[in-house]
Amino acid sequence: MDVVMNERKINELLYLLRIDKKVKQKKLCWGLCSQGTYCRYEYGERMPDSLLLNAIMQRMGKSTDKLTTILSIGEYRYYLWKRNALAAVSQEDMDELDRLLKEPIASKLTINKVLQKQFLYRMQALVAYYKDADISRGISLLEKAIDLTIPNMQYHSLDWFQISIDEMHIMLELANFRIKGNRSEESKTMLLQIVEYTEKNYDDYEAKVKVLPRAVKLLYPLLMEEEKYEEAMKLCKKAVDLLLWQGVLYDLAELLAGYLQSASLNPEIADTVKYERQLQALLEVYEEYGADLYLQEDTRLMYQDQELYLVDEMILRYRIRMGISQEELSEDICTPETISRIESCRRGPNPNNFIALMRKLGTEHDYYNGKLETNNYLLLEKMKEMERAMSLKNWEEAQKILDFLKPQVDMNFTQNKYSLYAAENCIQFFTGKMTPEEFVKRTEAVLGCENEGWRKDEFWELTFFTGSRITLLNHIAIGYEYMHQLEKSIFILEHLMKELENSKVCLEDRYESSMSVVGNLSGYYGEVGRLEECLEMCEKGIRLCFKCGRGVRLANFLGNKAEAMDLINNKISPESERNMRHAYYLSELMSDHSATACADKYYRSYYKSDIIWY
């Protein structure tokens, strides 16, 4: 049984987080919903929709990237429409944006009336400015958008409010429009307040990284005009460090360039060669892959690590796994016709029915789930930190965080066993305390596919592959690779890739799961000489990095690509040399020291043994 988050656990999480942040209910839900409605969320009597939950969590300085969200097909269709609108903005295709805004889904308020309307105003403002050159109307629409959820903002300081990330994005666009409308001083005041508010109130790095760098990017030229070079340099460095800590590409190149420019005007800053060469490598990769389409537009949807599942796919797969009919599943819960409509994407279940269906299907998913069964958001943040340490092969740091987590969570919950047991096995394996055979055996036991049970067709046909399951299967594949049984590793990863690509959820909406599969598969294809498939998987991974604005794995794909190209051509080439050089600099930039060492070793062995990187 795959237990993720106990029934209505989200209400406890909201309550405890609000108490910890010392926020009054009235202030938290101001402009979003009534206090009475919010009370029902905390009491567990109702479930907030996905847009509203995001806004509430963001107002408490937290990112929902640590939660997986199960959406109805209607919610996901709106989500995709919203992404298409932002993609049109990123490509400066205002005709396409104008067309999208006229589609029924733009004004069909199916999720959250206030927040959908706010986004509509925001997009209309962009059309007014970029297509119609009407900056006054653009400013007016943005002011109208922010007034929907933060009324009378102009009469108070920002600290008077609880402000979400999305509300901050509207304020940043408003500041940008005012700069273009020759109201720079007004914008500068707002941007300084946004920086101060973000640093003070957003204690979650994943929340802060979605606001601070963009604010600094807009503020930087204003400070430079006033010859405040040191202040500009310090702000750029702070924003760059934050982006690199989170592995985020959005605004990174511009802020690195800003830091270098302002540092050149500060005599005490002597050595900037390292950043200069890393920036050059980054810009060259951007140019080769057209990354500007994804990363340089102000209004591009900021990166997210939140995995999305669809309720129809989940219920259908679990029902088939149990071998029961729609009539049997619906008994004492709803009508068989309702189950049919859910599975055929014509409607979603209400929260109470969803919980009842999950129980009957032998799992306890809720609409919002974490990698740990807990109502303590700090533990979810720590889990994220541990995963980052593991991805960078910082096993000592990962072990420290694991030791902190284990006594704090209830190991009677299957989800906690999945997450922490998997992490513990992984750390022990990579630090030489566990053999590959034992690593595989233990992980297969957790998944219930002992003795290579994953080879059976029914395992793939009947299992719903959550992020936790995909992580564990990746571990099995890694174990077999260490046992020199790559055929088994590739079998597992190819099946996972097929499952991910067959879902209606895009790969970028399951970034973490998709990237782990694509990354390992590209490397294993190279090891067994399936070089064309290796290149194809590297290209997929690189473009996925740019689509999601994440750079941690970028160097690995560039390095794998370079090696495969050399083997295909049976000789080194300027293109492969360039890719390996980029792999070195970008792994250094992202502090992936293991990838840096691999790139350096390969480069010295095959291209230039006496290379001086800096």
Helices and strands as residue ranges (DSSP letters): H 9-21, H 25-28, H 35-42, H 50-59, G 64-66, E 67-71, H 73-90, H 94-101, H 104-107, H 113-126, I 127-131, H 135-149, G 153-155, G 158-160, H 165-180, H 184-201, H 205-208, H 212-225, H 229-246, H 252-263, H 273-289, H 292-295, E 308-310, H 311-322, H 326-330, H 336-343, H 351-360, E 368-370, H 377-391, H 395-405, G 406-408, H 414-416, I 417-421, H 422-430, H 436-447, G 453-455, H 457-462, H 467-482, H 486-502, G 507-510, H 511-527, H 531-548, H 554-569, H 574-589, H 593-606
